[in-house]
Amino acid sequence: MRYLSLFVMALLFISCSSNTPEDVSKRVDQLIANDQYSQALTMLEDLNPNDTDADISLLREKTHLNYGMYMMVRGPENSTMRDRMTSALEQFIATLNINPKNQQARSQIKKIMGIYNTMPDKSPG
């Protein structure tokens, strides 16, 4: 009986600790919804690809893209427009490093660069 209970406990532990694709995706979505992009990226970097069937690359792309959009529109309090746009560009470039075909990232980069082109002696950092 003692061995059976240990076996059942081990199975419960293993089943509760697994990272299903749905769990990872839901956790990333939750962090994005709470504007916790750094935590989402850290979680994805620390995640062992062998522990989940989730598409980590796709989740990283999504996180960087949303992080860039956040930086463009709101950004952290007390940040300057230049700092926000530079940070947004960095996130969109990270998105393109993951998926060079991401049209939304390309579009946002063009938009930001178009704004910089209208300002004399201004360029992103």
N, C-alpha and C positions, 0 to 999 in steps of 0.2 A: 504494500500500500504506500509506503514511504517513497519508493522509487517511482511509482505511478504519479504521485503528486509532484515530485520533482520534474518529471517529464512534462506534465501538463503546465507547470510553471515556466519551464524553459520554452515551450511552444508559445505560450502567451507573451512572453518577453520578446521572442523573435518576431511574432506577428505584430506586436504593438510598435516595435522599433523600425519597421521597414518603411521606406519612403516610396510610396506609390506615386506614379506620375500625377495623379489627381491631387494628392497631398502637397507635393512640391509646387505644382502649378497654383493651387489655392493659396498656399503660403506666400508665394511671390505676388500674386494678385492682391492679397491683403496688404502686404508691405507697400506696394505701389499705390494702392488706394489711400494709404496713410502717409504718403510722401516720404517713405523710408527707403529710398533707393540704394543708399550705401549699404544698409543692412541686407537688402535683397541681393545685391551683387556679392557681398561677403559670403552670404549663405550659399549662393551658387558656386562660388570659387571653392568653398570648403567641402562641397558635396562630392562624394565619390561617384563617378559615373556608373560604377559597377553596382552601386546600392539602389539604383532607381532606373526605370525605363523612361523617365521624363526626358524630353529633348532640352538638355541644359543649354545648348547653344541658342536655341530659339528663345528660351526664357531670358537669357542674357541680352539678346538682341532687343527683345521687348522692353526690358528694364532700362537699357541705355536710351532707347528711343523715348520712352516716357519721361525719363530723367531730363533729357534735352528739352522736351516740351515744357516740363515744369520750370526749368531754368529760363526759358524764353518768356513764359507768361507771368510767372510769379517770382520764382527764385527765393532765396533766403531773405529774411528781413535785413534792412540796412545794407543791401548789396547795390552796387551801382549798375546801371544799364550795361556798361561795357563789361563788367565782371560777369554778369548774367549771360550776355551773348557769347562771351568767350567760353564760358563753362558749357553753354548749350552746344557750341560748335564742337567742343571736345567730346561730348556725349554722342553727337550725331556721327562724328568720325569713328568713334568706337563701334557704333552701330554698323557703319559701312565696313569696318574691318571684319566684322562677323558675317555680314551679308552684303556684298558689294552691289546687289541688285535692289536694295531697299529704297524704293522711290520716295517714300515719305521723308527719310533722312536727307536724301539728295535735295528734295524740294525745300526743306527747312534751311539747309546750308545756303542754297541760292537766295532765299529770302533774306537771311542775315547778311550775306555778302552784298546784296543789293542795297540794304540799308547803309552799310559801311561805305559803299561807293557814292552815296549821296552826300556824305560828310567830307568837307575838306580836311586833309591831313589826318584822317582817322583810319585806323585799320584794327582788326582784331589783335589781341595780345599774342 
